[in-house]
């Protein structure tokens, strides 16, 4: 089901937004590779990824530096994941499809 997230102009301006959609914490990001929506929760300790640093399609958690691909939801640096002692099941986050219609961004959940 499509859920309205925000106006495209706002997302372009801010580049990333923390949202609640269906009571789920969602990070919505505008990058050169597209618009991505992921669960706004680091798999390491649950910190909000929306507080992190966005570079291209990678969001890096502000607290422990864990980089995550917004496209795949997977940890982008396996050595960092090993250092943080993440098991293989904790090395990814949920991704959601996005759709743009008439200057509005929707998330499909």
N, C-alpha and C positions, 0 to 999 in steps of 0.2 A: 504494500500500500504506500502511495506517495504522501509525504508530509512536507508542508511548506517549511523551509528553513530560514531563508532570508532573501532580500533583494540582491541580485548579482552585483550591482554597483557598490553596495556596502561590503560585500565579501572581497571584491577587488581592492577596495580601499584599505580594509583591515588585514587582508591576507589569511587570517585564521580567526575562527570564532568558536567559543564554547557554547554549546546549546543543550537543551533537554528536549528530546523527541520521544514521545511515549514513555516518559520517565527514565529514559536512557541517557547517560552522559555521552554527548557526541562532539568530536572535534571536526569542524568543517574547514577545509583549507583550499585556497586558490593558489595554484602553482603554474609554472610554464608547461607542465605536462598534463594539466587538467584540474578538475575540481574533485577533491577526495573527501570522503567522510569515514571516520573510524571511531571506535569506542575511545572516549577520552579518559583512558585509564592505563597507566604504564603497567606492563605485566610483571615488573620487578616488585614494586611496593605499593602500587595502586595510585600513585600521584597523578594529578591531571596533566596530560600531555599538552593541553592548550597553554600551559605556562612555559612550555619548552621553546626551543629555537627551531624555526622553520628554514630549511635550505633545500631548494629544489623540491623533490618529493620525499624528503626525509625530515621527520620531526625528532628532535633529540630531547629527551627528558631533562628537565632543568636540575633535578636532584642528584642523579647518579650518572648522567651522560649516556644513557642507553639510546642509540639511534634506531628508529623504526621507519620502514618504508610505508608511506601512506598508500601506495599503489597495491601492495601485497599484504600489508599488515604484519609482515615478518621483521624480526630483528635484523638490522642491516650490518651488524658487526658481531660475528659469532664469538670472536675472542673476548669481546666485552661481555657477552652473555655468559660465557664460561667463567670469567672473572667474578661476575655477580652471582654465580652459582644458580643460574636459571636452568631448570630441567627442560627437556625438549618440548614439553607440552605448554610451557610458559614463554615460548619464544615467538609468539604472534598475538595479535589482537584482531578483533572483529572489524571487517570493512563493510561498507554499505555503498550501494550504487547511488549515483546522483543524476539528476536530470535538470536541464535548464529550459524553462518555458517562459517566453515573454518577459525577460529580465528578472525572473524569479527562480531561485534554486530550490529543488525538492530532493528529499532523501527518501529512498525506498527501503522500508523496513518490513 
